[in-house]
C-alpha cells in the first residue's frame, strides 16, 4: 500500500507484515496479524485501521466502519493512521469522512504544509469549493508558494461554475478571482504558464475578450509555450468573439503560409473572407491592414491564395492534401452562396479526379472526397466512377476472371472507388441478381487481397477487409429491405470468415453483434463484445449495442452480467473523476478541471446509465423476488422508494455513438439528425414506462393490510393512505407515458439499416403486455379500496374485482397465443428464424411475475378477511357461511393462472424438443454465392443461433417453473 513509502514511524517495522498481507490480497492473515499486534500495543491506531481495511475487504463493512470511527474519534495525527483511514474511507465510498479527519489534524498541527494540502485535496474529492478556497489561502499563508494561491483562485472559478445564479457568478466569484490574479500580475509574481492560462480563463468567462486578447498578445502571453500554436489559437478565438474579422483573416493567412496543410486555419480563412465580403470591408488608406498584417477581403484574393498554396505545395517532396481540399471547399462555399466565380477554380469533377490520382492509394482519400461528392451532378456519378477505375493499375482480365490489383497501392485505390460507388448510391439502384454478382466480385477481391497481408500480425487488419464489409452491407440491404432470409446467413458467414483472418477487426465484431441480436441470439454476442475490449467511456457510447438486447432475449444470467459490467464503469466514474481533478490541481492543468466536472456530470446524467440501472433492478426482482416477502426484501436491499425518482429527466444526455458502425450509404439513407432526435424520444418514453413500472412494483410491499376499516381516518394520519395515493399518481403517469408511446409508434418511423436499434416498446404494445401490466396495477388500487372499506356494502366493488380477474386471464391467454410458433424452421430449403416469439416469451415471464406479486398482495389482503369470517362463524356456531364473491373469483383466478402457466411451460418444452431435433448439419446449403469452405462457416453460425435459442428457452422455462411453484402456494 502506498502509505508505507512515506512512513518514518518507529512502528513501521511492526506494521510491515500487515501491509504485505493487504497488498497481496491475503486479508484474513492481515486481520490476524493486526490482532496479534494490538494485544501487545493497544494504542497502535494504525494497526486498528489496517484491521478495518481487512474487514472491509472481506465484506464485514459494519465492523470495519465501527473500528474506523473509533480511531477517527481519537483525532490521530500520525501519517500511518491518516493515510490508512483515507484509503479505507475511499474504499467505503465515504470521501466526506476524510475531510473531517484532516480538519481535526490541521487544528492539532496548524503549520503542517502536508496536512493542509491533504485537506485541500479531500475537499476537492467532495466538491466543497468554498472550503477549498479557504484551505488554499490558509496553505498560502503558511507556505507562500504560487501554486497554493492559484488553487484558491481556481476554487473561486469552480464556485462560479457551480453557482445556480449566473448573476452571482459574474458579479461576485469571477470578479474576485480576477482581482486576486491582477494583484499577482501587478506584483510581478506570475511564474508559470498555468497561471496565465487561469487568468485567460477568468477573463473569457467574464466576457472581457479584449482584455483576454491583450494578455495573450502581451508579455504574459510569452509564457504560453507548452502547446503548439497555443498563443495563436487563443488570439484567433478572441478575434472571432470580438468579430475582428480582418485580424482573423490575416492571422489564419499567416499561419497557412507557415503550414499549408492545417485544415482548421483554412476554415477560419474562408469564414473571415466571406464575413469581410458581406460587410463590404475595405483596408485603411494608410498603414497596416490589421494588427496581424495583410488582409484578403475578396473572392479573387481567396482564389489566388489557394492557387498559390497548390503551386507552393508542388515544390514539396511530400505531397500535402490541405491545399487541394481547400480548393474544393472554396468551390462548395461559392456554390452555396450562388456566386459565379467558382468556374475560376476549375470543374469539381476534374479536381476530384486529379485528387484521386494523387492520393487515391491512401485510406483517407475516401473520407476526404466524401464531403465533396454533392458537387457532382447525379447524372455524372457513373461516368466519374468509370473515370476513376480507368486509372487504377489492374491486371488484364482473363476470360471469366477479374482484373485484380498487383500491389497494395492499387488495392487501396480500388477500395476507394468501391466505397465511393456505394456512397453515390450506385449499388442501391441495381436488382437482386446484380447485387449478388457485386457481392461475389467483392468477396473474390477480398480473398485476393489476403495475399498482401500474409505477413500481418494478428492484431493488424487485413488490407482488403473493407471489401468484406461492403459485401455484407449489400447483403444486409437485401435482408432488411427485401426480406431475403438467405442473405442474413451469408452476411454472418462472411463476417465470421473475415474474423478468422482479422481477429481484431472491431467492425466485423460490431456488425456480428448487431446481426446476432437482430436474430434474437444473445449467446455469441457476449463473447464478441468482451473481445472488443471496450475501454472506459466506450461502455457508455457503445454499451447500448449489448444492453439493449440483454434482458429481452431471455438469457438472464448473461443479461445480469452485462448490466453489472456497464454499471461498474458508471459507479467508478465518480471516484475516478475526483482523482483526475486532484491531479489537475497538482500539475496546474486548471483549464481541464471544469472539463472533468462536466464529463462527470454528463456520465451521471447518461441515458444509458439510467436505462441499465432501471433494467438491472427489474431483472433482479424478476430473478430473486418470488413472493411478496422476498419482493419486500429485494426492494429494501435496492433502497427503492416508489415516491422517489432519481432519473435526471431534464438533463438526460444521449451519449450513444450511433455512427460506430462504418457506413457508406448515400445522405438520404444515412443516419440524420432527425433520426437521432426520434431515437432519443423513443428511448426516453420507453425509459419512463420501465421506470414507472419499477416504482409501481416497489410500492406493492408498502400497502399494508388495514386491520380495522373503521380506523381509516387514523390510517390517513399515519400516512398509510398516502402510499396508495403514490401508487395512483404513478399509475396516472404510466398512462400518460403509454399514450406518448402509442402516439410515437403511430408515426411508423423506419431507421436506416445500421441506424439506432429500436426499443422494445413496439412489442410491448402489440403483444398485449402493456394492457395486462396496467390492468394489474389498477387491480391493486381496487383491492386496496376493498381493504379500506371492508367487505360489507362492497358488492359492486367485489363484482368489479371479479371481472378484473377474468379480464386479466383473457389478456394473459392472448399474450400466450402471441408466444406460439417455432423459433426456427426450414422452409424451401432456407433456415428461417422468428425472434419475436422469444421477445414475447420474455414479456410473458415479466408479466406473469408482476401478476404473481399483485396476486400475492391480493392474497395478503383477502386472507385476514377470511380469518375474520371464520371467527364470526365459530361465534355464531353456523355450519354454512357463504363466502363473499371476491373469494370465489380469486380462487378461480388462481386455479386458471396455474393452468395457463403450466400450458406455457409445456409449450416451452415443445420448443426445446423441436430445436434439439433440428439437425442443421444435415441441412443442405444450396448457395452458389458461397464456396465449400464458406458453407462450413454457415453451419457454424446457424449452430450458434440454435444453441443461443436453446439456452434462452431453458432459462425462460426454469424461471416460469419457479413462478408456477409460487402460484401453487397462493391459497386464501
N, C-alpha and C positions, 0 to 999 in steps of 0.2 A: 504493500500500500504506500501511496505517495508520502504519507505522513512521516515515514521513517527518515527520509532523506535530510530533513531539516533538524532532526531531534538532537539536542545537545544535553539531554536529560540523563542524570546518572542511572535512572531506571531503564534506560534504553535496552541494555543487555538482557534484563529480565523480561521485557515486553517482546523482544525479537522473535522468540518461538511462536507467540500468538499471531504476530504479523505474518509470519511464514505460512502458518496453517490457513489463515484467511486468504492470503494471496493464492494458495494452491487449491482453494475451494473446499478444504477439509474443516468445515465449520464446527462439527461436533467436537473434534480434538481441540479447536480453538477455545470452545466453551469450557472444556475440561481443564485446559492449561490455565485459563483465566481464573477458574475456581480455585485451583491449587495456589496460584499466586496471591489471590485475595485472602486465603486462610493465613498466609504469613504477613501480608501487607494490606491490612483492611483499608487504609487511606489512599491506596493507589487508584485514583479515579479513572485513569486511562484504561486500566485492566477491566473495570466495570463496563466502560463504553465499548471496548473491544468484544467483551462477552455479549453485550447488547447487539452488536453487529452480527455476531454469530447466530444469536437467537432470531434476529430479523431475517437472516438468510435461510434459516431452517423453518420459516413460516410461523414463528412464535412472536407475532408483532406486538401483542399486548404486553408480554413480559419485557420485550426489548424496550418498548416505549416507557414503561414504568422505571426501568433501570436508568434510561437516558434522562428522564425527568429528575430522578434522584440526584444525578451528578450535576445537571443544569442548575438545580436549586442551590447548589454549593458555590455557584458562580466561579468556575475554575479559570485560571489564567495561564496554565502551562500549555505550551504548544501541542503536546501529545493529545491531551484531552480535547482541546478546542478543535483540532483538525479531525480527530476521530468522530466527534459529535457532528461536525459538518458533513462528513461522509455519511454517517448514519441518517441524519435528517434528510439528506438528499435522496437516499435510497427509500426513505419513507414518503417521499414527495411532500415534505413539510419544510420548504425553504424559509418560510416565515419564522420558524423557530431559531434558525441560525442568526437572524438579526438580533433577537433577544440575547442570544449567547454573547455576541460581540459588543452589544450595548453595555452589558454588565462588565465585560473585560476592559472596555475603554474607560469606564468610570474608575475601575481599580488601578489601571495603568494608563493615565491620561496622556502621557508623552510617547506612547508606542506608535511609531510610524506603521509597523506591520499590522497591528490590531485595527488601527484607523482605516487602513486600506482594505483589510478584510471586511470591516463593517460596511464600507462603501460598496464593495462587490456583493455583499449579502443583500443590501438594499436594491442593487441593480437586478438581482435574480427575481425579486418580487415586484419590481417596477415602482418602488417608492421614490418618485423623482424629487419631491421636496426634501425628503430626508437625505437623499443623495447629494443635493446641492449643499445642504448644511454640512454633511460629512466631508465633502470635498474641500470646503472652505476651512473647516477645522483642521484638516490634514495639511493644507497650505500654510496655516499659521504655525503649525509645529515644524514642518519642513517646507520652506518656501521654494518649491520646485514648480516650474511652469505646467507640467502635465496635470498636477493636482488642481491647480487653479482652473485649467480648462475642462477638467472633469466637472467642476461646479457649473461652468458656463454651459456645457453640453446638457447638464441636468435641467437647466432653465429652458433650453430648447425643447427638451422632452416634455416638460410641463406644458409648454405652449402647444405641442403636437397633441397631447392627450387631453387638453382642456376642451370641455364641451362648448364653451363660449368662445367663438372666434375673435370677438371684440376684445375679450380679456387677454387672449393670446397676443394680439397685435398692439395692445396698449400697455401691457404690464410685463409679461415674461420676456418677449423678444427685445423690447427697448432696454430692459435691464441687462440682458445678455450683451447687447450692442455696447452699452456704456462700460461694462466690465472689460470687453476686448479693447475698446478705444483707450481706456486707461493704460493698458499694457502697450498699445501702439505708441501713445504719447511718451511713455517712459522708455521707449525703445527696448522693450523686453520680449518682443516676439522672436522666437528662436527657430521653431520648426515649421515645416510645410503644413502639418496637420492643423496648426493654429491659424494659418492663413485660410485654409480650407473652411475652418469653422467660422471665421469672420465673413467669408464669402457666402456661406450657407445662411447666416443670420440676415445679411443684407438682402439676399434673394427672397427669403421668406417674408421680409418686411416690404418687399416690392420696391426696394431702393436700388433699382437696376443701374442707375448712373453711378452711384457710389460704389456698387459692386464692380462695375467696369473699371472705375478709377483705381480700385485696389488691385485688380488683376494686371492692369497696364502699368501700375506704379512700381515702386521699389519692392513692396511686399510680394508682388507677382513673380519676382525673380526666384522666389523660393519654391515655386510650383514646378518641380523638375521630375517627380517620380514617374509620371505618365507621359507617354509620347504626345506632344501637341496639347498638353493639358491646358496651358495658358490660352492657346488659340481657340480651343473648343469652348472654353468659358467665355472668351470675348465674343465668339460667334453667337452663343446662347443669349448673351446680354444685348448684342446688337439687334437680334431678332425680337427680343422682348420690347426693346425701345423703338422698334420699327426703323432702325437706321440701315435702310437697305443699301445705300451707297457703300457703307463700311462692310456690310455683309458681303457684297459683291466683290469688293476689292480684296478682302481677306481670303475669300474662297478662291478667287482667281490666282492670288499669290501662292496659296498652298498647292493649287493644281499645277502651277509651274514647277514647284519642287517635286511633287509626286502626282503624275497624271493618271494614276490608277486608283485613287482614293474616291470611291463612289459617293460617300456622304457629302463631299465638297462639290461634286457635280450637281447634286440635288439642290444644295444651297445656292450654287451659282445660278442655276436656271430659275429657281424661285425668286431670287433677288432681281435678275434681269427682267422678268415679266412684271414684277411689282413696280420697278422703275419705269417700264414702258407704260403700264396702266396709269401711273401718276404723272406721265409726261415730264420726267425729271431731266434736267439739263445740268451739265457741270458749271461751276463758277467761272467767270471770265478770267480771273487770275488765280494763281496759286494751285495747290493740290486739289484733286477731285474730292478726296476724303482723307480722314485720319490714316487710313490704311493704304492710300495710294490711288492708282488709276482705277476708274470705274467703267464697266461696259453697260450701256443703257439702251442698246438697240438690238433687233434680231440679227442685223448684218454683222455686228461685232461678235455676237454669240456664235453665229455660223462660222465666221472666220477663226474665232478662238478654238473651236472644236476641230476644224480642219488643220490648224497649226499643230494641235496636240497629236493628231494622227501622223502628220509629216514628221514631227519630232520622234514619235514612237518608232517609226520605221527605221530610224538610225540605231535603235537599241538591238543588242544581240538577243535579249529575251523579250518576246512579244508580250505586250500588255493589253488586256481586254477592255479596260476602262474607256479609252478614247472612242473605240468603235461602238461600244454600247451607248456612250454619251450621244453619239450622232443619231442613233435610233430613238433615244429618249427625247431628243430635241424635236425630231420629226413628229413623234407622238404628241408632244405638247403643242406644237404648231398646228397640227391637225385638229386637236381638241379645241383650240382657240379659233379655229376656222380661218387661220392665216393662209395666204397663198405663197408663202416663202419656202415651204417645205421642199419644193422642186429643186431649190438651190443645193440641197444636201444629197440629192440622188433618190433613186427608186428603192423603197424599203425592201422589196423582194430581192433585188440585186445585192443590196447591202447585207442582208441576212445570208444570202448565198456565199458572198465573199467571206463573211464572218465564219461560216461553217467550214469553208476551205482552209481557213487559218487555224481555227480552234476546235474543229469537229471531233478530233481524237481525244479531247479532254471530257471527262464525265460531266463537268459543269456546263458544257455547251448547251445541253437541252434546257437546263434551268435558266440560263441567260436568255435564250431565244423565246422561252415560254411566255415571258412578259410582253413580247412584241408581236406575237402571231396575229393579234387582232388587226395589225396594219395590213395583213394580206387580204385581198378581195376573195370572198368564198369561192368564186369560180376559178381562181388561180391555184388553189391548195394542191390539187393533184399534180398540176404541172410543176409546182415548186418542189414537191416530194421527188418526182421523177428527175428533176434537175439535180437534186442533192445526190440521189442514187447514182447518177451518171458520173460523179467524180470520185466515187469510192473504189479503191483498187481491189476488185474481187476476181477470183479465178474464173476462167472462161467456163460457162456452164456446159457440161456434157449432157448427153441425152438422158432425160428423167432425173437429172441431178442439179442441185442448186449451185449458184455461183457463190462461193464461200470466201471469207476474208483470209488473207495469207498471214496476217500478223495481228497483234493486239490493237495497234492503232486503227487499222481498217475495221476491226470488230467494234471498237468504240464509236467510230463514225457511223457504222451501220445501225448500231443500237440507238444512237441519237436520232437517226431518221425514223426508225420504227416507233420510238416514243413520240416523235412529232406527228407521225401518221395517226396515232390514236388521239393525240391532243386536238388535231384538226377535224376529228370526227369521221375520218375515212373508214374506220373499222365498224362504225355504228350503222352505216348505210348498206352494208353488204348482207346477203342472205345466209341462212344456216350453213349451206354447203360450202360457201366461200369462207365463212368463219372457221369451219373445221379444217379447211385447207391451210388457212393462215396459222392456226394452232399447230398443225402438223409441221409446217415450214419453220415456225419459231422453235419448236422442240428439236428439230434437226440441227438448227443453228446453235441451240443450247448445247446439244451433245458434242457438236464440233468444237465449240468454244472451250469445252472442258480440257481439250488438248493443251491449251495455252496455260492452264492453271495446275498442271501436274505437280509443279514444284511448290505450290501454295501451302502454307501451314494450315492446320485445322481451324485456327482462329481467323484466317483470312477468307474473304469472299471470293467466289469464282468470278472471272471476268464476264462470263455470259449469263449470270444469274437473272438479269433483267429480262432476258428472252423468256425464261420460265415463268416469271411473274406476269409478263404481258400475256402469255398464253393462258394463264389461269384467269386473268381478268376477263378475257374473251369468253372463257367457259362459264364464268360467273354471270356474265350478261345473259348467256343462253339459259342458265338455270333459273335465275331470279326474275328475268323479264319474260322468258318464253316457257318456263316450267319444264325444261328439258332435264329429267332426273339423271340421265346418264352423265350429263355434264358435271354434276357435283362430284361423282365418284372419280371422274377423270381429273378434275382440278385437285382433289385430295391426293390422288395418285402422283401427279406431277410434283406437288409440294413435298410430299414425303420422300420422293426420289431426290428432289433438289436438296433436301436436308442431309441426305447421306453424303453429298459432295460438298455442301457448305453447312457444317453443323452449327455454325454461329450466325447464320443469316436470320436476323430478327424479323425481317419482313415475311419470310417463309413461315416462321412460328406464329406471328400475329395473324396472318391470313388463315392458318390452320385453326387457330383458336376461334376466330370468327365463324368459320365454316362448321367446325365440330359443334359449336354452341348452337348454331342455326339448325343443325340436325338433331339437337337435343342430347348430344353425347358429351357429358362433362368429364368423364374419367380421363381421357387422353389430354384434356385441356390443362389439368392441374400440373402435370409434369412439364408440359410445354411452357406454361407461364413461369414455372420455377426455373427452367433452363434459361429464360430470358435474363435472369439475374437482375431484376429491376432494382434500381438504386434510389433511395431517399424519396425525392419529390415525385418520382415516377409511380410510386404506389398510389398517388393521388391522380396523376394525369392519365395513366393508362390502366390503373387498377379496375376501372369500371368494366373493362372487357371481360374480367373474371367474375367480379362480384355481382354483375347484372344477372348472370345465369346461375350463380352459386346455389341458391336455395330452390330456384324454380324448376330444376331438373331432377330433384328427388335424391340427390346424393348428400344427405345431411351431414355426414362426418366430414366430407371434403369441404362442404359449404362452411361449416363451423371453423375449420382450419383456415380457409381463405379469408373469412371475415376477421379472424384473430390476427392474421398476418398483416392485414391493412390497418387494423386498429392499433397494433403495436407501434406502427410508424407515427400515427396521429398523436398517440399518447406520449411518445418520446419527444415529439416536436417541441413541447413546452419547455422541457428540461434542456434539450439541445440548443434551442434558440437563446436561452439565458446564457449558455456558455459562449455562444458566438458574440453576444453583446459584451460580455466581460472581456473577451479577447480584443474586441474593437476598442474598448476603453484603454486597455493596457498598451496597445500599439498605436493609439492615436488615430484610428480609422473612423473618425467621428461621422463622416458622411454615410457610413454603412449602417450605423445604429438605427436610424429611422427605417431603413430598408429591411433590416432584420425584424423589427417590430411589426412592420406592415406585412411581412412574409408570415410571421407567426399568426397574426390576426386573420390573414387570408386562409390559412390552413384550418384555423379554429372554426371559421365560418364556411368551410368547404361543403358543397352539396354532397360530394361523395362521402365525406366523413359522416354527415347526418344520415345518409342512406344506409351506410354499413352499420352504424350504431343501432339504428332502428331495426333493421333486418336481423342483426345479431341477437337482439333481445327477444324478438318474436320467435326466432329459431330456438333460442334457449328454452323459452316457455313451451314450445312445441315438443322439444325433446325431453324436458325434465318434469314439467308440470302435468301430472295425470289427473288429480282430483283437486278440489278446492283448497284442501290443507296444503298440499305441495305447491299449488299455484300461489298461495299466500306467502309461503316461504321463499319461492323463487322471486316474486315481486319485491319482497323485503330485501333480499340479498342484492337486487339490482338498484335499490333505492328509488324505485319508481313511484311517482305520485301522480294520480290522474289530473290533478289541478295544475300541475307544473308542466310547462312546455319550454324545454331548453334549446330548441332549434331557432337560430337567429334568422327568421324568415326574411326580414327586410335586408339583411346583409349577406344572404347566401351567395357564394361565389361558385361559378361553374368552372372548375379548373381542369376539366377533361380535355385531353388533346384529341380532337376529332379528326386531325389530319395525320395521325401517327402512321396510318397505312398509306404507302405510296400510291399516288393516283395520277393517271394520265388522261382523265376524262376531259372533254370539252367543257367550257364555262357553264353551258346550260345544263350539264349533267353533274356538275361538281357540287360540293357542299357549299351552300351560300350562307350569308349572314342570317337570312330569313330562316333557313333550316336550323341554325344554331339557336335562334330565339325560340322557335317552336319546340325544339327538343328540350330546352331548359324549362319551358312552360309545362310540357308533358311530365318531365321528371319531378317538377315541383308539386304538381297536382297529385301525382302518384305517391310522393313522399308524405303529403298531407293526409291522404287516405290511410297509408300504412301507420303513420304516427298516431292518428286518431284511433285507429283500431287497437294499437298497443295500449294507449291510455285508457280506452274503454275496458279492455281486458284487465288492466291493472286496477280498475275501480271496483271490480266484482268482489274481492275479499273485504272491501271497506263497508259493504252493505250488510251490516249485522242484523240478526233477527230481532224484531221488536217484540219483547215478551208480552207487554200489555198494550193493546191498541189504544186503550183509554188514555195512556200517558203520552199520546202523540205530541202534545204541546211541550212536554218536558224533553222529549227526544229532540224537538226542534231547538230548544235552548241548548242542549248538549251537542248540537252540531251534527247529529246523525242525518237529519233531513237534508242538510247542505250537501251530503255525499251524493244523494240521488239527484239533487239539482245539478251537481257537476256532471254526472252521467248524462242527464237530459240535455245539458248545454253542449257536451261533446257530441252527442247524437245529432243535434241540430247542425253543428259544424261539419259533421261527417256527411250529412245530406247535402249541404252546400258544396263540399268538395266533390261529392259524387256527381252532382249536377254539372259542375265545372268540367269534370272528366268526360261526361257524356257529350257536352257541347263541343269539347275539343275533338273528340273522336268523330263527330259528325262532319268535321272538315275533311276527313278521309285523306290525311297527309301521307304522301309517299316520300320517304327519304331516299337519297341516292344509294346505289348498290352497296357502297362501302361507307355510307354515312353513319350517323349515330344510331345505335341499336334501339328500337322502340322499347318502351316499358312493358310490363305485364298487364297494364291497365285494360287493353282491349279484351284479352282473355278473361280477366276478372269480371267484366260486364257481360260478355257474350255467353259464358258458361253458367251464369246464374249465381256465382259465389257472392257477388256484391249484394244482391237482393236477399240472399239467405243470411248473410252475416248481419246486415242491417236489421232484418226481422228478429234475429236473436237478441239484439240489444234492446229493441222495443219490448220484447217479451220480458226482459229484466225489469224494465220500468213498470210493466203491468203486475208482475209478481211482487214487486216492492209495494205497489199500491194495495194489493191484496193483503200483504203482511201488515201494512199500516192500518187498514180499515177493518181487518178481521173477516171471517167467513160469513158472518150474519149480514144480511142485506147486500150481498155482493153477487147475486145470481147473474146479473148482466156481465159483470167483470169476469166471473168464472167461465161463462159461455165464450167470452172473447178470448180468454186464455186457451180454452179448449180448441177453438178454431185456429188459434195461432199454432198450436202443436200440430194440428192436421196439415196446415199450410206449410209448416217447416218440413214435415216429412215429404210432402209433394215436391218442394223445392230441392231437397237433398236427393230425391229419386231422379229428378230432371238432371241434376248435376252429375249423378252417377251414369245416366244414359249418355252424357257427353264424353264419358271416360271409356266407352265401349269401342271395340275395334282393335285391329292388330297394329302393333308398333312398327313392325317390319313385315313386308310381304314381297313376294316375287310376282311381278305382273309383266307379261310379254317378254320374259327373259331379263327384265330390269328390276333391280332391288329398289323398292320404294319404302320411304320412312314416313311415319306420322307422329312427329314430336309433340304436336298439340295435345295428343292423348296423354302424354306424360305430364305436361303442364297442367292439364285438367285434373289428373290424379293428385298432383301436389296440392292444387287448390282444394280438392275434396278432403284431403287429410287435414289441411289447415282449418277448413270449415267445420269438419266433424270434431276437431279439437275444441274449437270455440263453442260448438254445440254441447260438448261434454262439460265444459266449465260452466256454461249457463245452466245446463241441466242439473249440475251439482249444486249450484246456487238455489235452483227451484226445490231440489230435494231438501236442502238445509232449511228452507222456509216452510215447506209443507209437513216435514217430519214432526216438529213441535205441535202443529195444529192437530195432527193425528193422535199424538200422545194425549193432548188435552181432551179430545173427543172420547178416547178410551177411558180416561179417568172419570169423565161425566157418566159414561155408560156403566161403569162399575158402581158409582154412587147411586144411580137410579135403578140399578140391577136389571137393566134392559138387556134382552138377549140379542135383538136385532136393531142396530143403529145404522141407518142409511148414510153412507159416506157422501159428502158433497160431490158434485160432478167433476170438480177440478182434480180430485184424486184419481178417479177412474180414467179421466183424459190423460193424466200424467203417466199412469201405469201402462195404458195402451200405447202411448207415445214412446216410452222406454222400450217396450217389447218390440215395436216396429223398428225402432232405431237399431236395436240389437240385430234384428233380421237383416236390415239393409246393410249394416257394416259387415255382417257375415257374408252376404252376397258379393260385396266389393272384394273381400279377401279371397273368395272363391274365384272371382274374375281375375284377380292378380295372379293367383296360382295358375290359371289357364294361360295368361300371358307368358308366364315363366316357362311353362311347358312348350308353348308354340315357339318362343325364342330359342330354347335349347334344342328343339327338334329341327330348327332351320339350319341345314348343313350348307354353309356358304362355300366351303371348299369344293363342293360338288356343283356349284352354280357355274355354268359355262359363260365366260365373258366374251360375248360376240361384239368385239370392238376393234374396228380397223384402225382407229387412231393410235392405239397403244401397241408397243412391242410386247413380245412374250415376257421379257424381264419386267416390264412395267405392269403387266397384268398380275404379277405376284404382289406388287405394292397395292393393287386394287383389293386383292383378297385380304391383305393386312388391314387396310383402312376400314373395310366392311366389317372385319372381325372386331376392330376396336369399337366401332359403333354398337355392334351386337353386344359385346362384353359390357359396355357402359350402360346400355338399356337394362341388361340383366341385373347389374349392381343397383341401379336406380329402383327397379321393380322390387328387388329383395328388401331394400331399406324402407321403401314405402309400405310393403307388406308387414314388416316387423313392427313398424310404428302403429299401423292400423290394428294389429293383434293386441298391442298394449292398450289401445283405446277400447277395443271390444271387451277386454278383461275388466276394465274400469266401468264400462256401461253395465255389465252384468251385476256390479255391486250397487247400482242405483236402485235402492228399494226404500219406499217410504216406511 
